[in-house]
Amino acid sequence: MTTNLNPVFSVSTVLEAAQALALGHLLAYPTEAVFGLGCDPDNEQAVLSLYHLKQRSLKKGLILIASSFEQLQPYIELDAMSQIQLEAVTQTWPGPYTWVMPSKNTTPHYLRGEFDTIAVRVSAHPIVNKLCQHFGKPIVSTSANISGYEPARNAEEVFEQFGQSVVICEGNVGGLGKPTTIRDAITGEIFRG
């Protein structure tokens, strides 16, 4: 990594990154295609800080990423889906597929935006997978960029956009050339291909 990153705001281990999340920090981390920006999904203050930092509308909602389908279940209304729909989703995981699924009524509005659904993914990226395992639950995931700017693809680009406003988990993005596909789990409609 380049030396212009402040060591206080750059971590080299997944355990340190998970600890930063637990302390309420915003975390930038490598994903399948770009750096993601995330936080603890149950920490409302952290999530609202993320929206503010990105200059993103609260109406849009966010993605949750996890190391397993079980981690996502507290946020998803499984009874609203058929077994066939669930199997179509779980057969793509872990992998670069984000699915929009019915959310539980208890899923915070600041995660769902103006929807009664939640976007979720079980990531195959090794850093994300280990991060969620150490953290013990899913994390918020949105591209690491200010709305309207190009997503960051490395730690230096994250630092250029956000400076010391986020903790950066060092590592390399995966080989995916574009952000993950987003698809509706009920209808199959593709929102982002």
N, C-alpha and C positions, 0 to 999 in steps of 0.2 A: 504494500500500500504506500501511497505517497506520504511524504512527511508533513504536508500542510493540514492533515487531519489532527485535530486536538485529541490526544489520547483519552481525555476524560469523556469525550463524545464518540469514541470509536472503540468497539470491543472486538476481540478476536476469537472468543469462544461462544458457543451456543448457550452455555450455562450463564455466562455474564449477560447475554442478550435476554434470556428468560428472567434474570434478576432485575434488569432494567424495566421490563414489562411489569413485573410485580410491584415495582416502585412507582408506577404510573407514568413512566416516560413514553414518548413516541419513539418508535424504532423503525429504522430503514433496514431492509434485509433483502438478499437476492432471492428471486423466484425463478420460474421457468423461463421467462422472457425479459423481464425488466426488474428493477429494484421495486419492492413493495414498501408501503408505509403503513404501519399498523400500531396497535395498542391492545390493551386488555378490553374485550368487548363488554365487560360488565362494569367498567369504570367510566361512568358517564362524563365526568370532567375530562378524562383523557380523550374520549371519542370526540367530544365537542371541540377540544383543542385541535384535533386532527382536521376536522372540517374547516376550522378557522385558518389553520396554517395552509391548507391546500386551496383555500378560497372556493370551497365546494358547497353547493346548496344542500342543506339538510334534507330536502325533499328527495334527493337521489338515492339515499341508502348506501350501504357498503357491503362488501363481500367478507365472509368469514372463511378462513382456511384452517385446516386441521391435519393431524397426523392419522386420524381414523374416523370412520363414519360415526362411531360411538360418541366421539367428542362433539359432533354437531347435533346430536339428537335432542339435547335440551332446548334447542332453538327452532326445531322443525316439528310441524304437525303431521306426524306419520300417518295418522288415521285418515287424513285427507287424500292419501295416495293409494293407488292399487298396488298389488304385489308386482305386477308387470312393470309399472312405472318406476317403482323402487329398484327393481333389478336392472332396468335400463340405465339408471343413474349409477348404481354401485359397480356395475361392470366396467365403467370408464375410470374407476378410481383404484389406486392412486394414479393421478394423471392430470394433464392440463385442461380439464373440463370443469367449468363452473356451471352449476345448475341453480335455477331459481325455483325454490320449493315453498309450499305453504308454511308460514311461520306460526309458532304458538302464540297465543294471546299474551303470554308473559315475555315474549321477545321484545326488548326495548324498542321504542319508536325511533330512537336515534340510530339504530342499526337498520331498520326497515325503510326509513324514509316515509314517503306517503303511500306505501304499499302494505298489503297483508301477506307478503312473501319475503323470503330472505335468500340472498345469493350465497352459495356455499361450494367449497371445493376441498377434496382431500388431495393434498399436494404430493407429488413424487420427488420434489426437489429435496435433496438430503438435508440441507440446512433448515428449511422450513419444517420438514418432518421432525427432525430432532428438536427444533425450537418448541414446537407444539407439545412434543412428548415431555420435555423438561418443564414447560409452563403448566402442563396438565389440562389444557383446554385449548379451544381454537383461539386464533387471534384475528383482529380486523386486518383486512388486506385491501389496499387501493394502490394504484400506481404512485410511485414516489416522484411527484411533480406538482407544481402549482397548476391549477386548472388552466388549460389552454397552452401549456408548455409541453415540450417533449418529455416523456418519462425517462428517468435516469436509468442508465444501464451499468453504472459502476459507482463506487463509493465517492469518487471525486465529483461526479455529476450531482450526486445527492447533496454533497457539501456545498457546491456552487449555488444550488437552489435554496437550501434550508439552513446553511451554516450550522451553528450549534443549537438549533431548535430541536434537533432529533439526535438520538443515539444511532450510530451506524454499525451494523453487524457486518463485518468484513466477509467477503466471499464472492464467488462468481455466479452470474446468472446462468441458467440452463441454455440449451441450444435452440429454444423456440424463437422463431423470427418475429412473432407478433404476440400480443396479449392473448390469454386463453379464450377459448370459445365460451360464450355464455348462452345457455339454452333453457327454455322453460320445461320443467320436469313433467308437467301435466299435459301440455299441448304439443311439446316438441319444437315449438317455435324458436328460431335462432335469433337472439338479440345482437350478438356480436360473433362473427364467423372467423 
